[in-house]
Amino acid sequence: MTDERCEWESSVVAATRSGESTLELDNHLVTCASCAETKDVARSLLQHAAITSAQSQPPAPKRIWRKMSERRQQFARRRATRGLAVMWVLATVYFIVLWACYVTFRFFENGMTLAGIAISVISVALGSCYLLVSGRGIDARLL
């Protein structure tokens, strides 16, 4: 880089920005190294600014809205399935305890233990069906 400053330097920058140059300015660029270097730097800065401007455009509002709706649906699904997960755990524990009692101790020979096991299985099935149906309603409201 040269330390010399030329009186044509601002004209060179303006011409590089606008893309229009005069014959007199072009002749000067051939003879003046400082102005030629200024033109090269100005051109590269303009290219960098154009690239940076194109990359920093915000996303379209429609895309932002769609992503927000998707996140809202995911949150609603997670919240709805928490109850299902707790119900599955409790029903599994209930089933294991009743089955262990039935197999090892033969409690309630009259079928009470088997009824409890059947109730736990039916409860899980009905709860799952309810959550599936209510989950469709949540999805429809969020759209």
C-alpha positions in Angstrom: 0.0 0.0 0.0 1.3 3.4 -0.9 1.4 6.4 1.5 0.8 8.9 -1.3 -2.6 10.6 -1.5 -3.9 11.8 -4.8 -6.5 14.5 -5.4 -8.4 12.1 -7.7 -8.9 9.5 -4.9 -12.4 10.6 -4.0 -13.4 10.7 -7.7 -12.1 7.1 -8.1 -14.2 5.9 -5.1 -17.3 7.7 -6.4 -16.8 6.3 -9.9 -16.3 2.8 -8.5 -19.5 3.1 -6.4 -21.6 4.3 -9.3 -20.0 2.1 -11.9 -19.5 5.1 -14.2 -16.2 6.4 -15.1 -14.9 9.1 -17.4 -12.2 8.8 -20.0 -10.1 11.3 -18.1 -10.4 9.3 -14.9 -9.5 6.0 -16.7 -6.4 7.7 -18.2 -5.4 8.8 -14.7 -5.9 5.3 -13.2 -3.3 4.0 -15.8 -0.7 6.4 -14.6 -1.4 6.7 -10.8 -0.6 3.6 -8.7 -2.3 5.1 -5.6 -5.6 5.6 -7.4 -5.4 2.1 -9.0 -5.0 0.6 -5.6 -7.8 2.7 -4.2 -10.1 1.4 -7.0 -9.2 -2.2 -6.2 -9.8 -1.7 -2.5 -13.1 0.1 -3.1 -14.3 -2.7 -5.5 -13.5 -5.5 -3.1 -15.2 -3.6 -0.2 -18.3 -3.1 -2.4 -18.3 -6.8 -3.3 -18.0 -7.8 0.4 -20.8 -5.4 1.3 -23.1 -6.9 -1.3 -22.4 -10.5 -0.1 -22.8 -9.5 3.5 -26.1 -7.7 2.8 -27.5 -10.7 0.9 -26.6 -13.0 3.8 -28.0 -10.9 6.5 -31.6 -10.7 5.1 -34.1 -11.9 7.7 -36.2 -15.0 7.0 -39.6 -14.5 5.5 -42.5 -13.9 7.9 -44.4 -17.0 6.6 -41.4 -19.2 7.5 -41.1 -17.7 11.0 -44.8 -18.2 11.6 -44.7 -21.9 10.4 -41.7 -22.6 12.7 -43.5 -21.0 15.6 -46.6 -23.1 15.0 -44.5 -26.3 14.8 -42.8 -25.5 18.1 -46.2 -24.7 19.7 -47.5 -28.1 18.5 -44.4 -29.9 19.8 -44.8 -28.3 23.2 -48.5 -29.2 23.3 -47.7 -32.8 22.4 -45.0 -33.1 25.1 -47.4 -31.6 27.7 -50.2 -34.0 26.6 -47.9 -37.1 26.7 -46.5 -36.4 30.2 -49.8 -37.7 31.7 -49.6 -40.7 29.4 -46.1 -41.5 30.5 -47.0 -41.2 34.2 -50.1 -43.4 33.6 -48.0 -46.1 31.8 -45.5 -46.2 34.7 -48.2 -46.4 37.4 -50.1 -49.1 35.4 -47.0 -51.1 34.9 -46.1 -51.0 38.6 -49.7 -51.9 39.5 -49.7 -54.8 37.0 -46.3 -56.1 38.2 -47.4 -56.0 41.9 -50.7 -57.7 41.2 -49.1 -60.3 39.0 -46.4 -61.0 41.6 -49.1 -61.4 44.3 -51.1 -63.7 42.1 -48.2 -65.9 41.1 -46.4 -66.2 44.4 -49.0 -66.0 47.1 -52.2 -67.0 45.2 -54.0 -64.2 46.9 -57.6 -63.7 46.0 -58.3 -67.1 44.6 -61.7 -65.8 43.6 -60.2 -63.8 40.7 -59.8 -60.4 42.4 -56.1 -60.2 41.3 -56.9 -61.0 37.7 -59.7 -58.4 37.8 -57.1 -55.8 39.0 -54.7 -56.8 36.2 -57.5 -56.5 33.7 -58.5 -53.1 35.1 -54.9 -51.8 34.8 -54.7 -53.0 31.2 -58.1 -51.5 30.3 -57.2 -48.2 32.0 -54.0 -47.9 30.0 -55.8 -48.6 26.7 -58.7 -46.2 27.4 -56.3 -43.5 28.6 -54.2 -43.9 25.5 -57.2 -43.6 23.2 -58.4 -40.5 25.1 -55.0 -38.8 24.7 -54.9 -39.7 21.0 -58.3 -38.2 20.4 -57.6 -35.1 22.5 -54.2 -34.7 20.8 -55.9 -34.4 17.5 -58.0 -31.6 18.9 -54.9 -29.8 20.2 -53.3 -30.0 16.8 -56.4 -28.7 15.1 -56.6 -25.7 17.5 -52.9 -24.8 17.0 -53.1 -24.7 13.2 
